[in-house]
Amino acid sequence: MEEKPQIWDNFTGVYHMDSHLATKNLLPGHKVYGEQLKEHQGIEYRIWNPRRSKLAAAILNGLKIFPFHENSKVLYLGASTGTTPSHISDIAKKGLLYCVEFSPKMMHKLVDLSQIRSNIIPLLEDATKPLNYLHLVEKVDIIYADVAQPQQSKLFIENIRLLLKKEGKGILMLKARSIDVTRKPEMIFQREESKLKTAGLKIVDKIDLEPYEKDHMAFVCEIGF
């Protein structure tokens, strides 16, 4: 018998369905990345794959702070083709997602997604240069960064300083191997955490993403300065 969808840990818009995470599909009948669609009592849900989405992995690994709501305004750095943004789009159905992506190839797919999901705004920009898109983005409730490059923490901090509301939250998906392949990931996580704190950020949650993602840590931060 099909399991009735249950709200996951009081997280807005996140459901537990047939032993999987799911979000209500903003556009019934439409898939984004080949995900499974399931229906219950006339409502369609998209199964949220934790091996394709670091946010889903963090939720399954015990994330406690989930700041997304139906009216959330989000700056998403490193949106790629829109896998995780599409699930946030389901959740923040009355909000907006400003999706920054540097790769023109990825941007083509993101633009296509924005044509059918009106709460996604694609920006072909470099997340290390937030001044270039400062005039295009309002202050947001959440900054979500998934940019696998050596200056991950620095660009995250700079975007927060310029574009996050004082009471907002920042989520950094930190990939250790993109920073330094010669050091142990644990050492890199400690060093980058220190950088975040030195910059005036308060870390309110952190989650290892194993076994879904190797050498990744999710940091949830608040503005402390």
ABEGO torsion letter per residue (X at the ends): XBBBBBBBGGBBGBBBBGGBBBBBBABBGBBAAGBBBBBBGGBBBBBBBAAABAAAAAAAAGBABBABBAABBBBBBGAEAGAAAAAAAAABAABBBBBBBABAAAAAAAAAAAAABAABBBBBBBAABAAAAAAABBBBABBBBBBBBAAAAAAAAAAAAAABBAABBBBBBBBAAAABAABBAAAAAAAAAAAAAAAGBBBABBBBAOAABBGBBBBBBBBAX
